[in-house]
Amino acid sequence: MSSPSVVRYSPPKSAPLPHGFEEFYESLSQAEKELHHLAIELLGSSYFPQWTPMYTRWAKKKADAQKADQAKQSAP
């Protein structure tokens, strides 16, 4: 009688990081960086940095700054 084959679970790979993630990460405080690493550890493939409040606030500020720069450049 043959023994059943054992299949080990391997979680899916993490989602790709969003565009500009390095810049976002460098803008975080030490506590926020620790929180980010904790989320990676505990949530694994269910963690999407681009959906976090920290990232969405950062992305909005960056977009607003780019719009302001464009407005300054196009002003006579």
Phi and psi restraints in degrees (value plus and minus 20) as a CYANA .aco file:
   2 SER   PHI    -110.9   -70.9
   2 SER   PSI     127.8   167.8
   3 SER   PHI    -102.4   -62.4
   3 SER   PSI     128.6   168.6
   4 PRO   PHI     -87.1   -47.1
   4 PRO   PSI     124.3   164.3
   5 SER   PHI     -93.9   -53.9
   5 SER   PSI     122.0   162.0
   6 VAL   PHI    -115.9   -75.9
   6 VAL   PSI     105.5   145.5
   7 VAL   PHI    -130.9   -90.9
   7 VAL   PSI     101.8   141.8
   8 ARG   PHI    -109.4   -69.4
   8 ARG   PSI     120.1   160.1
   9 TYR   PHI     -96.2   -56.2
   9 TYR   PSI     112.3   152.3
  10 SER   PHI    -146.5  -106.5
  10 SER   PSI     101.6   141.6
  11 PRO   PHI     -84.3   -44.3
  11 PRO   PSI     135.5   175.5
  12 PRO   PHI     -85.3   -45.3
  12 PRO   PSI     139.8   179.8
  13 LYS   PHI     -87.6   -47.6
  13 LYS   PSI     134.5   174.5
  14 SER   PHI     -87.1   -47.1
  14 SER   PSI     134.0   174.0
  15 ALA   PHI     -86.4   -46.4
  15 ALA   PSI     131.6   171.6
  16 PRO   PHI     -84.6   -44.6
  16 PRO   PSI     128.8   168.8
  17 LEU   PHI     -92.7   -52.7
  17 LEU   PSI     127.3   167.3
  18 PRO   PHI     -90.2   -50.2
  18 PRO   PSI     141.6   181.6
  19 HIS   PHI     -79.6   -39.6
  19 HIS   PSI     114.1   154.1
  20 GLY   PHI      61.1   101.1
  20 GLY   PSI      -4.7    35.3
  21 PHE   PHI     -81.7   -41.7
  21 PHE   PSI     -59.0   -19.0
  22 GLU   PHI     -79.9   -39.9
  22 GLU   PSI     -62.9   -22.9
  23 GLU   PHI     -84.2   -44.2
  23 GLU   PSI     -62.2   -22.2
  24 PHE   PHI     -80.5   -40.5
  24 PHE   PSI     -68.1   -28.1
  25 TYR   PHI     -80.3   -40.3
  25 TYR   PSI     -61.1   -21.1
  26 GLU   PHI     -86.6   -46.6
  26 GLU   PSI     -42.8    -2.8
  27 SER   PHI    -102.0   -62.0
  27 SER   PSI     -29.1    10.9
  28 LEU   PHI     -98.5   -58.5
  28 LEU   PSI     129.8   169.8
  29 SER   PHI     -95.2   -55.2
  29 SER   PSI     150.6   190.6
  30 GLN   PHI     -81.6   -41.6
  30 GLN   PSI     -60.9   -20.9
  31 ALA   PHI     -84.2   -44.2
  31 ALA   PSI     -59.8   -19.8
  32 GLU   PHI     -88.2   -48.2
  32 GLU   PSI     -56.3   -16.3
  33 LYS   PHI     -84.1   -44.1
  33 LYS   PSI     -61.2   -21.2
  34 GLU   PHI     -84.0   -44.0
  34 GLU   PSI     -60.1   -20.1
  35 LEU   PHI     -82.7   -42.7
  35 LEU   PSI     -61.6   -21.6
  36 HIS   PHI     -80.1   -40.1
  36 HIS   PSI     -66.5   -26.5
  37 HIS   PHI     -87.2   -47.2
  37 HIS   PSI     -54.7   -14.7
  38 LEU   PHI     -85.3   -45.3
  38 LEU   PSI     -61.4   -21.4
  39 ALA   PHI     -82.7   -42.7
  39 ALA   PSI     -61.1   -21.1
  40 ILE   PHI     -80.9   -40.9
  40 ILE   PSI     -64.9   -24.9
  41 GLU   PHI     -85.5   -45.5
  41 GLU   PSI     -65.7   -25.7
  42 LEU   PHI    -105.3   -65.3
  42 LEU   PSI     -53.7   -13.7
  43 LEU   PHI    -117.9   -77.9
  43 LEU   PSI     -43.5    -3.5
  44 GLY   PHI      37.8    77.8
  44 GLY   PSI    -146.1  -106.1
  45 SER   PHI     -92.5   -52.5
  45 SER   PSI     -27.4    12.6
  46 SER   PHI    -107.2   -67.2
  46 SER   PSI     -23.5    16.5
  47 TYR   PHI    -115.3   -75.3
  47 TYR   PSI     102.3   142.3
  48 PHE   PHI    -141.2  -101.2
  48 PHE   PSI      81.9   121.9
  49 PRO   PHI     -75.6   -35.6
  49 PRO   PSI     -54.5   -14.5
  50 GLN   PHI     -89.1   -49.1
  50 GLN   PSI     -29.3    10.7
  51 TRP   PHI    -121.3   -81.3
  51 TRP   PSI     -19.9    20.1
  52 THR   PHI    -101.6   -61.6
  52 THR   PSI     131.8   171.8
  53 PRO   PHI     -77.7   -37.7
  53 PRO   PSI     -56.0   -16.0
  54 MET   PHI     -80.8   -40.8
  54 MET   PSI     -65.6   -25.6
  55 TYR   PHI     -90.9   -50.9
  55 TYR   PSI     -63.0   -23.0
  56 THR   PHI     -84.9   -44.9
  56 THR   PSI     -57.8   -17.8
  57 ARG   PHI     -83.9   -43.9
  57 ARG   PSI     -65.0   -25.0
  58 TRP   PHI     -81.4   -41.4
  58 TRP   PSI     -65.3   -25.3
  59 ALA   PHI     -84.1   -44.1
  59 ALA   PSI     -58.8   -18.8
  60 LYS   PHI     -85.7   -45.7
  60 LYS   PSI     -64.0   -24.0
  61 LYS   PHI     -81.5   -41.5
  61 LYS   PSI     -61.3   -21.3
  62 LYS   PHI     -85.2   -45.2
  62 LYS   PSI     -63.6   -23.6
  63 ALA   PHI     -84.8   -44.8
  63 ALA   PSI     -61.4   -21.4
  64 ASP   PHI     -83.1   -43.1
  64 ASP   PSI     -60.2   -20.2
  65 ALA   PHI     -85.8   -45.8
  65 ALA   PSI     -59.3   -19.3
  66 GLN   PHI     -86.0   -46.0
  66 GLN   PSI     -60.0   -20.0
  67 LYS   PHI     -83.8   -43.8
  67 LYS   PSI     -60.9   -20.9
  68 ALA   PHI     -84.6   -44.6
  68 ALA   PSI     -60.8   -20.8
  69 ASP   PHI     -83.1   -43.1
  69 ASP   PSI     -62.6   -22.6
  70 GLN   PHI     -84.3   -44.3
  70 GLN   PSI     -59.1   -19.1
  71 ALA   PHI     -85.5   -45.5
  71 ALA   PSI     -59.1   -19.1
  72 LYS   PHI     -85.2   -45.2
  72 LYS   PSI     -59.2   -19.2
  73 GLN   PHI     -91.9   -51.9
  73 GLN   PSI     -51.9   -11.9
  74 SER   PHI    -109.3   -69.3
  74 SER   PSI     -29.5    10.5
  75 ALA   PHI     -93.3   -53.3
  75 ALA   PSI     119.6   159.6
